[in-house]
Amino acid sequence: MIRVGMSTTCVYPLAPEHAFRLAKLAGFDGVEIMVTQEDTTQDATALLALSRRYDLPILSVHAPVLLLTHFVWGRDPRVKLERSAALARDVGATSVVVHPPFRWQSGYAENFLDIVREVGTDTGVTIAVENMFPWKVAGRSLKAYSPGWDPTAMDCDAVTLDFSHCALSGRDSLAMATALGERLRHVHLCDGSGSIDEGKVFDEHLLPGRGNEPVAEVLRYLTTRQWNGSIVAEVNTRKAKTEQERLELLRETLAFAREHTATATPRKRFTRSRRALEALLPGHKL
């Protein structure tokens, strides 16, 4: 069965311990750590203590590449990636999620794909580049990412597919998953409608099934391929008014994943000999 984890971002801005506790209550198989300014997210010893306390493995680490984590571990994006991979290795996680660089991160952006390979080789951790989306400012397209926002066009070995980002970029996630083939190593489970309001684009991270992306079809496709990567819920629950309401949203997300990654029970095959024996031995099923 494909493992289904939960990102700590699902309970943002709550602390990591809340994420582990709710992930356990909801029934997830593990946790993805988004590295933020919160000290625990940067501390392998503290994270392992939480992992043992709640009996949940850490499946992956998300590098601090968001604008709100700009100063985490300094300003050098290569150092951020190296430290994320080292943290993943130290907590037993198999992969690191990283976004393509912003175009203005010169040097790092120019050598990004080489750096990704080097860090992965040095640490033994899979560095999975996440698909992003085009930016628009005042109605004009802005080349925000370099070498780009679409990893299907990049020479990288591993990719994270995010459904909300697919919606924003106008890409069909099933087509993207198919195009990536063996390079698809990690999935951020969510959904999106590609919502645009007065020129503002919202990265919604809806619960799966509540947007326009073929999320169920992608999960079934991966299951039929006997895919062995990790699916990690990355849904927005900030509108939940109570912890119980948030927990129910997380349980709905997990139930969706379980439903569409379940393998069908093999049907029994009956031969003529088998039927004949069962006729001779009534009440006995062979």
C-alpha positions, 0 to 999 in steps of 0.5 A: 500500500502506498504510504500517505503522510501529512505535511506540518503545513496542514496545521499552520501556524500551529507548532510541529507537535500539533501536526504529529498529534493530529496526524496520529489521530487522523490515521496518517502513515507519517509526516512531512516537515516544512522547515520554518523559523520554528526551532523544532523544524530545524532540529533532528533530535527534537523531530525524532523525539516527536516521531517516537512519541507519536509512532509516526515516521518522518517521510520527507522534509520540505526545504525552506524556500518560501518567501516567508522562510527567506532568512531560515538558515541564512540567505544562501539557497544552496546552504538551505538545500544542503541543510535540508538534505542533512536533516532528512538523512538524520531523521530517516526521511528519504526525500527533500522537496524543493522549489525551482529557484527564483530567477533573481537568485543568480548563481544558484539558479544558473547551477540549480540542476547540478546542485540538486544532483550533487546534494542528492549524491552526497547525502543519499537523499532524493531531491524532488523538484516541485512543479510551480506555476507562472506568475502574472503582474499587472496582466503580464507574465513574469519569468519568476523561476529559473530554469522554469516552473515546469519540471517536465521540461527540466533535466532533473531525476526526481519530481514532486507533483502538487495538484494546486500548482497544476491548477494554477498553471493550467496543467492537467495533473494526470498528463503531468504524472504520465509525462514524468514517468519514473521521475515522479517520486513524491506527491503533494495531495490537495486540489485547486480550481485555478482561482483568479480574483481581480487579477490575483491568483490563489494557491488554494490547496483545497481538499482533494475532490473539491477542485478541478484537478483529476486527483482521484485518477492520478492516485489510481494511475499510481496504484496500478503502476505499483508506484513506491513513492510517498503521497503527502497531504498538503491541504489548507485547514486554516478556516477550521474554527475548532480542532475537531473541525480541522481533524475532520478535514484531515480525515476526509483528505486521508479517506480520499487517498485511501479510497483511490489507492486501494488495490482491488481484491483479486478474484478467485479463478476456478478451474474445471477440476476445482469445480468438480472437487467442490461438487464432490465435497459439498460444504468445502471451499477450495 
